[in-house]
Amino acid sequence: MQTRPSACALVAGARRAHVPARAPLPDLGHPAIEAEARPRERLIVHGAGCLTDAELVAVIVGTGARGRSALDIGRELVRRFGGLAGLAGAQASPLAGEPGMGPGKAARLAAGFEIARRVLLAEVARGNAMNSPEAVRDWLRSTIAIEPIEVFVGLFLDSQHRLIAAVELARGTLAQTSVYPREVVKTALARNAAAVIFAHNHPSGVAEPSRADELLTQALKNALALVDVRVLDHFVVAGAAVTSFAERGLL
């Protein structure tokens, strides 16, 4: 029975038709070195989308150490931190202490994740934030979703709902944070904002708004209405799950 070629293989075949011939790979010899090179070569030929999480990390890490290939290190980091989301939330200093890492590799990895976050924020800033709800959600997943404590942020928008600034308004304990309407109003006025989207994470892993979340949102909405600033939405983030107050009819 014939098997169908994978999507990666089809993409690779289409791309190879347009890629100039390259010199053959050198005989790398050592199996560990070959393992390090393989993810890089697969990325060049097939594209980054065909690599596993561990392979992507291996490409950034670059080299192995003491009998461990870069791919071995990538697999261990993904396992150790519970996936890319957990790895993205790790600080460079503790990463540097992981086996096979060090300051240089940890810095490259942290920089890679920060680039991704800034690209997502730029997508939000480029147009009407309310017309790009998935871009907003993706940015929240890459920022506050990975925080170990509760963080409350505001995305302050102009009259066309374009992003002016994303501001961390409060940082709390594992279970709660304190947000003061007066300070939020001052921040909105200082940014000359016409509207705002709020978001906070639930480190508990449950993206359901609490009664306290609803009361706080209403208090912020009432306070901001006095200075003609509209609250467009409030997102609760827990891992990959994002709940919208507007979609729930809670605003």
C-alpha positions as CSV (number, residue, x, y, z in Angstrom):
1,M,0.0,0.0,0.0
2,Q,1.4,3.4,-1.0
3,T,1.8,6.1,1.7
4,R,1.0,9.7,0.9
5,P,3.9,12.1,1.2
6,S,3.8,14.4,4.3
7,A,2.9,18.1,4.0
8,C,6.5,19.0,4.9
9,A,7.8,16.8,2.1
10,L,5.4,18.4,-0.4
11,V,6.4,21.9,0.7
12,A,10.1,21.0,0.6
13,G,9.7,19.6,-3.0
14,A,8.0,22.8,-4.1
15,R,10.6,25.0,-2.5
16,R,13.6,22.9,-3.9
17,A,12.4,23.7,-7.4
18,H,13.1,27.4,-6.7
19,V,16.2,27.1,-4.5
20,P,19.6,27.3,-6.3
21,A,21.8,24.2,-6.0
22,R,24.0,24.2,-2.9
23,A,27.2,22.5,-2.2
24,P,26.7,19.1,-0.6
25,L,27.0,18.9,3.2
26,P,30.5,18.0,4.5
27,D,31.0,14.6,6.1
28,L,30.5,15.7,9.7
29,G,31.7,12.3,11.0
30,H,30.7,12.4,14.6
31,P,27.1,11.4,15.3
32,A,26.6,14.2,17.9
33,I,27.7,16.8,15.4
34,E,25.4,15.3,12.7
35,A,22.5,15.6,15.1
36,E,23.3,19.2,15.8
37,A,23.4,20.1,12.0
38,R,20.2,18.2,11.1
39,P,17.7,20.6,12.6
40,R,19.4,23.5,10.9
41,E,19.5,21.8,7.5
42,R,15.8,20.7,7.8
43,L,14.9,24.3,8.7
44,I,16.7,25.7,5.6
45,V,15.2,23.0,3.2
46,H,11.7,22.6,4.7
47,G,11.1,25.8,6.7
48,A,10.9,26.4,10.4
49,G,7.2,25.2,10.6
50,C,8.3,21.6,10.0
51,L,10.6,21.5,13.1
52,T,9.6,20.2,16.5
53,D,9.7,22.4,19.5
54,A,13.0,20.7,20.6
55,E,14.5,21.2,17.2
56,L,13.7,24.9,17.1
57,V,15.3,25.3,20.5
58,A,18.3,23.3,19.3
59,V,18.8,25.7,16.3
60,I,18.9,28.7,18.7
61,V,21.2,26.9,21.2
62,G,23.5,26.1,18.3
63,T,26.0,23.7,19.8
64,G,26.1,20.8,22.2
65,A,28.3,20.1,25.2
66,R,30.1,17.1,26.7
67,G,28.6,14.4,24.6
68,R,25.2,16.0,24.4
69,S,24.1,17.4,21.0
70,A,22.2,20.6,20.7
71,L,19.1,18.5,20.0
72,D,19.6,16.6,23.3
73,I,19.7,20.0,25.1
74,G,16.7,21.2,23.3
75,R,14.7,18.1,24.2
76,E,15.7,18.4,27.8
77,L,14.8,22.1,28.1
78,V,11.4,21.5,26.5
79,R,10.8,18.7,29.0
80,R,12.2,20.4,32.0
81,F,10.1,23.6,31.5
82,G,6.9,22.0,30.3
83,G,7.0,23.1,26.7
84,L,7.8,26.3,24.8
85,A,5.4,28.5,26.9
86,G,7.2,27.5,30.1
87,L,10.6,28.0,28.5
88,A,9.6,31.4,27.2
89,G,8.8,32.5,30.8
90,A,12.2,31.5,32.1
91,Q,14.8,34.1,33.0
92,A,18.2,34.1,31.3
93,S,20.1,33.6,34.6
94,P,18.5,30.3,35.6
95,L,18.6,29.1,32.0
96,A,22.3,29.6,32.0
97,G,22.7,27.1,34.8
98,E,20.9,24.3,32.9
99,P,23.1,21.4,31.7
100,G,24.8,22.2,28.4
101,M,23.7,25.9,28.4
102,G,25.8,28.8,29.8
103,P,25.3,32.6,29.5
104,G,25.7,32.8,25.7
105,K,23.2,30.1,24.8
106,A,20.7,31.3,27.5
107,A,21.0,34.9,26.2
108,R,20.3,33.8,22.6
109,L,17.2,31.8,23.7
110,A,15.8,34.6,25.8
111,A,16.4,37.1,23.0
112,G,14.6,34.7,20.5
113,F,11.5,34.6,22.7
114,E,11.6,38.4,23.3
115,I,11.7,39.0,19.5
116,A,8.6,36.8,19.1
117,R,6.8,38.9,21.8
118,R,7.7,42.2,20.2
119,V,6.6,40.9,16.7
120,L,3.2,40.0,18.2
121,L,2.9,43.4,19.9
122,A,3.8,45.1,16.6
123,E,1.0,43.3,14.9
124,V,-1.4,44.6,17.5
125,A,0.0,48.1,17.1
126,R,-0.1,48.1,13.3
127,G,-3.9,48.3,13.0
128,N,-7.2,48.4,14.8
129,A,-6.8,46.2,17.9
130,M,-10.5,45.3,17.9
131,N,-10.1,43.9,14.4
132,S,-7.2,41.8,15.4
133,P,-8.5,39.8,18.4
134,E,-6.3,36.8,17.7
135,A,-3.1,39.0,17.6
136,V,-4.1,40.4,21.0
137,R,-4.7,36.9,22.4
138,D,-1.4,35.6,21.0
139,W,0.5,38.5,22.6
140,L,-1.2,37.9,25.9
141,R,-0.4,34.1,25.7
142,S,3.3,35.0,25.1
143,T,3.5,37.5,28.0
144,I,1.2,37.4,31.0
145,A,0.2,33.8,30.5
146,I,3.6,32.6,31.4
147,E,3.9,34.7,34.6
148,P,4.0,32.7,37.9
149,I,2.0,35.4,39.7
150,E,-1.0,37.5,38.8
151,V,-0.3,40.4,36.5
152,F,-2.8,43.1,35.4
153,V,-2.1,45.0,32.1
154,G,-3.9,47.6,30.1
155,L,-3.6,48.1,26.3
156,F,-4.3,51.8,25.8
157,L,-5.7,52.8,22.4
158,D,-6.4,55.9,20.4
159,S,-9.7,56.9,18.9
160,Q,-9.1,54.5,16.0
161,H,-8.4,51.7,18.4
162,R,-4.7,51.7,17.5
163,L,-2.3,50.7,20.2
164,I,-0.6,53.6,22.1
165,A,1.0,51.5,24.8
166,A,0.8,48.3,26.7
167,V,1.2,49.0,30.4
168,E,1.6,46.7,33.4
169,L,-0.8,48.2,35.9
170,A,-0.3,45.9,38.9
171,R,1.6,42.8,39.9
172,G,0.4,40.7,42.8
173,T,0.8,37.4,44.6
174,L,0.0,33.9,43.3
175,A,-3.7,34.4,43.9
176,Q,-4.6,38.1,43.5
177,T,-3.5,41.6,42.6
178,S,-4.6,45.1,43.6
179,V,-5.7,47.5,40.9
180,Y,-6.7,51.0,41.8
181,P,-9.2,52.8,39.4
182,R,-7.7,56.2,40.2
183,E,-4.2,55.1,39.0
184,V,-5.7,53.5,35.9
185,V,-7.5,56.8,35.1
186,K,-4.2,58.7,35.6
187,T,-2.4,56.3,33.2
188,A,-5.1,56.7,30.6
189,L,-5.0,60.5,30.7
190,A,-1.2,60.5,30.6
191,R,-1.3,58.4,27.4
192,N,-4.2,60.5,25.9
193,A,-6.1,57.2,25.4
194,A,-9.6,57.0,24.0
195,A,-10.1,53.3,24.9
196,V,-8.5,50.5,26.8
197,I,-8.4,46.7,26.8
198,F,-7.6,45.1,30.2
199,A,-6.1,41.7,30.7
200,H,-4.9,39.6,33.6
201,N,-3.7,36.1,34.1
202,H,-4.8,33.3,36.4
203,P,-1.8,31.3,37.6
204,S,-4.2,28.7,38.8
205,G,-4.7,27.6,35.2
206,V,-8.5,28.4,35.1
207,A,-9.5,31.1,32.6
208,E,-12.9,31.8,34.2
209,P,-13.6,35.3,35.4
210,S,-14.3,35.5,39.2
211,R,-16.9,37.6,40.8
212,A,-14.1,39.9,42.0
213,D,-12.9,40.2,38.4
214,E,-16.4,41.3,37.3
215,L,-16.7,43.9,40.1
216,L,-13.2,45.3,39.4
217,T,-14.0,45.6,35.7
218,Q,-17.2,47.5,36.4
219,A,-15.4,49.8,38.8
220,L,-12.8,50.6,36.2
221,K,-15.4,51.0,33.5
222,N,-17.3,53.5,35.6
223,A,-14.2,55.5,36.6
224,L,-12.9,55.7,33.0
225,A,-16.3,56.7,31.7
226,L,-16.0,60.0,33.7
227,V,-13.1,61.0,31.5
228,D,-14.6,59.6,28.2
229,V,-12.3,56.5,28.0
230,R,-14.1,53.3,26.9
231,V,-13.4,49.9,28.2
232,L,-13.6,47.6,25.2
233,D,-12.8,44.3,26.7
234,H,-11.1,42.5,29.6
235,F,-9.3,39.2,28.9
236,V,-8.6,36.5,31.5
237,V,-5.6,34.4,30.5
238,A,-4.6,31.0,31.8
239,G,-2.1,29.1,29.6
240,A,-3.4,28.9,26.1
241,A,-7.0,29.7,27.2
242,V,-8.2,33.3,26.9
243,T,-11.7,34.4,28.0
244,S,-13.2,37.6,26.8
245,F,-15.6,39.6,29.0
246,A,-17.1,41.2,25.9
247,E,-17.9,37.9,24.3
248,R,-19.4,36.7,27.6
249,G,-21.6,39.8,27.8
250,L,-19.9,40.9,31.0
251,L,-19.2,44.5,30.0
